């Protein structure tokens, strides 16, 4: 009986440690602007708040979002955050870049090597959602990234 209690304690402690370990890092506005330049090649003229979350605006009216600000669905092992460049009507993803992932590195690498970010580029957004084909061998990672993007788009649709 005592032994079972100890095992339960260890499982709870390990579970707590994992929950803390797999949180996305916070990104301040200055870092957000820098990421937009480095990862998407665009300079933001403004950072505004929509539903309490960040949205970057490019001089031509295009929008930049970081899905980690809005949602963090878990893939195989942890959440991922993608920076999106959307056209000014927010009807098409012009470009996407993975900023951070707490998911298992082999799955993330597989998704990136098989072109997940390229697959997102140019995808039309219909009814506040997009659909992308998952990468074989990294399905949970791909689905979690798609869910994070769609949750972000749904929140913005309410704007």
C-alpha positions as CSV (number, residue, x, y, z in Angstrom):
1,X,0.0,0.0,0.0
2,X,2.8,2.3,0.9
3,X,4.5,1.5,-2.4
4,X,1.5,2.5,-4.5
5,X,1.3,5.9,-2.7
6,X,4.9,6.6,-3.5
7,X,4.5,5.8,-7.2
8,X,1.5,8.1,-7.4
9,X,3.5,10.9,-5.8
10,X,6.3,10.4,-8.3
11,X,3.9,10.5,-11.2
12,X,2.3,13.7,-10.0
13,X,5.7,15.3,-9.5
14,X,6.9,14.3,-12.9
15,X,3.7,15.4,-14.5
16,X,4.1,18.8,-12.9
17,X,7.7,19.1,-14.1
18,X,6.6,18.3,-17.6
19,X,3.8,20.8,-17.6
20,X,6.2,23.6,-16.6
21,X,8.9,22.5,-19.0
22,X,6.7,22.6,-22.1
23,X,5.4,26.2,-22.0
24,X,6.2,28.5,-24.9
25,X,8.5,31.4,-24.0
26,X,6.9,34.9,-23.8
27,X,7.9,37.3,-26.6
28,X,7.8,41.0,-25.9
29,X,6.9,43.6,-28.6
30,X,10.5,44.4,-29.4
31,X,11.3,40.7,-29.9
32,X,8.1,40.3,-31.9
33,X,9.2,43.1,-34.3
34,X,12.7,41.5,-34.6
35,X,11.3,38.1,-35.3
36,X,9.1,39.6,-38.1
37,X,12.3,41.0,-39.8
38,X,14.4,37.9,-39.3
39,X,11.9,35.1,-40.0
40,X,9.5,36.7,-42.4
41,X,11.6,39.6,-43.9
42,X,9.1,42.3,-43.1
43,X,9.3,45.4,-41.0
44,X,6.4,46.2,-38.8
45,X,5.1,49.8,-38.7
46,X,2.8,49.2,-35.9
47,X,2.0,46.6,-33.2
48,X,-1.6,46.7,-32.0
49,X,-3.7,44.7,-29.6
50,X,-6.7,42.7,-30.8
51,X,-8.6,40.8,-28.1
52,X,-5.7,41.6,-25.9
53,X,-3.2,39.9,-28.2
54,X,-0.6,41.2,-30.6
55,X,-1.0,41.9,-34.3
56,X,1.8,43.4,-36.3
57,X,1.0,45.7,-39.3
58,X,3.3,46.0,-42.3
59,X,3.4,49.3,-44.3
60,X,1.4,47.7,-47.2
61,X,-1.4,46.6,-44.7
62,X,-0.3,43.0,-44.4
63,X,-0.7,41.5,-40.9
64,X,1.7,39.5,-38.7
65,X,0.5,37.1,-36.0
66,X,2.3,34.8,-33.6
67,X,0.0,31.8,-32.8
68,X,1.6,31.3,-29.4
69,X,0.0,34.6,-28.4
70,X,-3.4,33.2,-29.1
71,X,-3.3,29.4,-28.7
72,X,-0.9,26.6,-28.0
73,X,-2.5,23.2,-28.8
74,X,-0.2,20.4,-28.0
75,X,1.3,18.2,-30.7
76,X,3.0,14.9,-30.0
77,X,4.7,16.3,-26.8
78,X,4.3,20.0,-26.5
79,X,3.0,23.3,-28.1
80,X,4.4,25.1,-31.1
81,X,4.3,28.8,-32.1
82,X,4.2,29.9,-35.8
83,X,4.6,33.4,-37.0
84,X,2.2,34.2,-39.9
85,X,2.3,36.9,-42.6
86,X,-1.3,37.3,-43.8
87,X,-2.4,39.6,-46.6
88,X,-4.2,42.8,-45.7
89,X,-7.7,41.2,-45.9
90,X,-6.4,38.3,-43.8
91,X,-7.7,36.0,-46.5
92,X,-4.4,34.3,-47.5
93,X,-1.3,33.1,-45.6
94,X,1.6,34.7,-47.5
95,X,4.3,33.2,-45.4
96,X,4.8,31.1,-42.3
97,X,7.8,30.5,-40.0
98,X,8.1,28.1,-37.0
99,X,9.3,30.3,-34.1
100,X,9.4,27.8,-31.3
101,X,8.3,24.2,-30.6
102,X,8.2,22.2,-27.4
103,X,7.2,19.2,-29.4
104,X,9.6,16.2,-29.9
105,X,12.5,17.4,-32.1
106,X,12.4,14.4,-34.5
107,X,8.7,15.1,-35.3
108,X,9.3,18.9,-35.7
109,X,12.4,18.3,-38.0
110,X,10.4,15.8,-40.1
111,X,7.6,18.3,-40.5
112,X,10.0,21.0,-41.5
113,X,12.1,18.8,-43.8
114,X,8.9,17.8,-45.6
115,X,7.9,21.4,-46.2
116,X,5.1,22.1,-43.7
117,X,5.9,25.9,-43.6
118,X,6.0,26.0,-47.4
119,X,2.7,24.2,-47.5
120,X,1.2,26.9,-45.4
121,X,2.4,29.7,-47.7
122,X,-0.2,30.7,-50.2
123,X,-3.1,28.8,-48.5
124,X,-6.4,30.7,-48.6
125,X,-8.3,31.2,-45.4
126,X,-11.9,30.3,-45.8
127,X,-14.5,31.0,-43.1
128,X,-11.6,31.8,-40.6
129,X,-9.9,28.5,-41.2
130,X,-7.3,26.9,-43.3
131,X,-6.5,23.2,-44.0
132,X,-3.1,21.8,-44.6
133,X,-2.1,18.2,-45.4
134,X,-0.3,16.7,-42.5
135,X,3.2,15.4,-42.9
136,X,3.5,11.6,-42.6
137,X,5.3,10.7,-39.5
138,X,4.6,14.0,-37.8
139,X,0.8,14.1,-37.9
140,X,0.2,15.3,-34.4
141,X,2.7,18.1,-34.7
142,X,1.1,19.2,-38.0
143,X,-2.4,19.0,-36.6
144,X,-1.4,21.0,-33.5
145,X,0.1,23.7,-35.7
146,X,-3.0,23.8,-37.9
147,X,-5.2,24.0,-34.7
148,X,-3.1,26.9,-33.3
149,X,-3.4,28.8,-36.6
150,X,-7.2,28.2,-36.9
151,X,-7.8,29.1,-33.3
152,X,-5.9,32.3,-33.8
153,X,-7.9,33.1,-37.0
154,X,-11.2,32.3,-35.3
155,X,-10.4,34.8,-32.5
156,X,-9.6,37.5,-35.0
157,X,-12.7,36.7,-37.1
158,X,-14.7,37.9,-34.0
159,X,-13.0,41.3,-34.3
